[in-house]
Amino acid sequence: MEKGSSRSRRTFKDYLGITARGFCMGVADVVPGVSGGTMAFILGVYEELLDAVHAVNARFLRSLVSFRFTEALDRFPYRFVIALVTGIMVAIFSLARFFAWALAHHPVYVWAFFFGLVLASIFTVRRKVTTWTATEALAVLLAAAAAFVLVGAVPVETPTAAWFVFLSGTIAICAMILPGISGSFILVIMGKYEYMLHAVVERDFLPIIIFGCGGILGLIFFARVLRWLLRRYHDLTVAALIGLMAGSLRKIWPWKETVETFTDRQGAVKPLIQQNVLPASVSEEVLLAVALGITGCAIVLLIERLAARRSTEKTKD
């Protein structure tokens, strides 16, 4: 897959850049409400990621089972995958504890920053649609409405049995590669976000492995569907993804009011139903949150400008 293409001529510096993109995806995946797929999309590695997953086919698996590793790797972009996954894992294991603390003590700041990221990404991703028609506009509206309803779903408590952790991984990974729908938020809805975050923080590897196996299964099947849609109906699919991103903004609005609470298995009182509100007054917290939101927007716009410049330079070469 990489062999014989421009991707096979990547330098060590190029792969460091891919690792950095993976790190950004990992940061997004840690926070419920922000999609790692969104980050992959705006960082320019989304379709290559889907191609890499598609390369895990029957022929690839037969080569592995037959111990023909050279033949298997020749058809698989392993350098790209290793670089990207390394960045994702470093982000998840290094920042899980920080985000657990930040979401508990400064949720407004966290949500404000990521609100800015997602808002700006909507405007950058829309340029990937080559031709806007009434069909694409309708796809945006329908996808936005679906995401708006989905992210308003009420989280529930669920079993911690291995089968359900595996199922959670399978479903969450599908959301993680969809721009706009956060895999972490799907875990919140399924009642497994704090459970998995605690497993990462405490280095409890058994549920992590079970979750990961479910994720691999879901990724292999779902990524193929997305790849097919992007190749056959590119503009329509991208328009729908933009709608998902727009609808997800409901979840990550920084200021919320708790309407109803519940008591979890450990006896802690937690929000069950929340509604978005405007800040009561212009305070230092509000100003800092707005500044963080603007920073998030600026980061996305800067990344897009750098990516566009790099694409132009490659075209000239």
Secondary structure in CASP SS format (residue, H / E / C, confidence):
PFRMAT SS
TARGET T0000
AUTHOR 0000-0000-0000
METHOD secondary structure of the structure
MODEL  1
M C 1.00
E C 1.00
K C 1.00
G C 1.00
S C 1.00
S H 1.00
R H 1.00
S H 1.00
R H 1.00
R C 1.00
T C 1.00
F H 1.00
K H 1.00
D H 1.00
Y H 1.00
L H 1.00
G H 1.00
I H 1.00
T H 1.00
A H 1.00
R H 1.00
G H 1.00
F H 1.00
C H 1.00
M H 1.00
G H 1.00
V H 1.00
A H 1.00
D H 1.00
V H 1.00
V C 1.00
P C 1.00
G C 1.00
V C 1.00
S C 1.00
G H 1.00
G H 1.00
T H 1.00
M H 1.00
A H 1.00
F H 1.00
I H 1.00
L C 1.00
G C 1.00
V C 1.00
Y H 1.00
E H 1.00
E H 1.00
L H 1.00
L H 1.00
D H 1.00
A H 1.00
V H 1.00
H H 1.00
A C 1.00
V C 1.00
N C 1.00
A H 1.00
R H 1.00
F H 1.00
L H 1.00
R H 1.00
S H 1.00
L H 1.00
V H 1.00
S C 1.00
F C 1.00
R C 1.00
F H 1.00
T H 1.00
E H 1.00
A H 1.00
L H 1.00
D H 1.00
R C 1.00
F C 1.00
P C 1.00
Y H 1.00
R H 1.00
F H 1.00
V H 1.00
I H 1.00
A H 1.00
L H 1.00
V H 1.00
T H 1.00
G H 1.00
I H 1.00
M H 1.00
V H 1.00
A H 1.00
I H 1.00
F H 1.00
S H 1.00
L H 1.00
A H 1.00
R H 1.00
F H 1.00
F H 1.00
A H 1.00
W H 1.00
A H 1.00
L H 1.00
A H 1.00
H H 1.00
H C 1.00
P H 1.00
V H 1.00
Y H 1.00
V H 1.00
W H 1.00
A H 1.00
F H 1.00
F H 1.00
F H 1.00
G H 1.00
L H 1.00
V H 1.00
L H 1.00
A H 1.00
S H 1.00
I H 1.00
F H 1.00
T H 1.00
V H 1.00
R H 1.00
R H 1.00
K H 1.00
V C 1.00
T C 1.00
T C 1.00
W C 1.00
T C 1.00
A H 1.00
T H 1.00
E H 1.00
A H 1.00
L H 1.00
A H 1.00
V H 1.00
L H 1.00
L H 1.00
A H 1.00
A H 1.00
A H 1.00
A H 1.00
A H 1.00
F H 1.00
V H 1.00
L H 1.00
V C 1.00
G C 1.00
A C 1.00
V C 1.00
P C 1.00
V C 1.00
E C 1.00
T C 1.00
P C 1.00
T C 1.00
A C 1.00
A H 1.00
W H 1.00
F H 1.00
V H 1.00
F H 1.00
L H 1.00
S H 1.00
G H 1.00
T H 1.00
I H 1.00
A H 1.00
I H 1.00
C H 1.00
A H 1.00
M H 1.00
I C 1.00
L C 1.00
P C 1.00
G C 1.00
I C 1.00
S C 1.00
G H 1.00
S H 1.00
F H 1.00
I H 1.00
L H 1.00
V H 1.00
I H 1.00
M C 1.00
G C 1.00
K C 1.00
Y H 1.00
E H 1.00
Y H 1.00
M H 1.00
L H 1.00
H H 1.00
A H 1.00
V H 1.00
V H 1.00
E C 1.00
R C 1.00
D C 1.00
F H 1.00
L H 1.00
P H 1.00
I H 1.00
I H 1.00
I H 1.00
F H 1.00
G H 1.00
C H 1.00
G H 1.00
G H 1.00
I H 1.00
L H 1.00
G H 1.00
L H 1.00
I H 1.00
F H 1.00
F H 1.00
A H 1.00
R H 1.00
V H 1.00
L H 1.00
R H 1.00
W H 1.00
L H 1.00
L H 1.00
R H 1.00
R H 1.00
Y C 1.00
H H 1.00
D H 1.00
L H 1.00
T H 1.00
V H 1.00
A H 1.00
A H 1.00
L H 1.00
I H 1.00
G H 1.00
L H 1.00
M H 1.00
A H 1.00
G H 1.00
S H 1.00
L C 1.00
R C 1.00
K C 1.00
I C 1.00
W C 1.00
P C 1.00
W C 1.00
K E 1.00
E E 1.00
T E 1.00
V E 1.00
E E 1.00
T E 1.00
F E 1.00
T E 1.00
D C 1.00
R C 1.00
Q C 1.00
G C 1.00
A C 1.00
V E 1.00
K E 1.00
P E 1.00
L E 1.00
I E 1.00
Q E 1.00
Q E 1.00
N E 1.00
V C 1.00
L C 1.00
P C 1.00
A C 1.00
S C 1.00
V C 1.00
S C 1.00
E H 1.00
E H 1.00
V H 1.00
L H 1.00
L H 1.00
A H 1.00
V H 1.00
A H 1.00
L H 1.00
G H 1.00
I H 1.00
T H 1.00
G H 1.00
C H 1.00
A H 1.00
I H 1.00
V H 1.00
L H 1.00
L H 1.00
I H 1.00
E H 1.00
R H 1.00
L H 1.00
A H 1.00
A H 1.00
R H 1.00
R H 1.00
S H 1.00
T H 1.00
E H 1.00
K H 1.00
T H 1.00
K H 1.00
D C 1.00
END
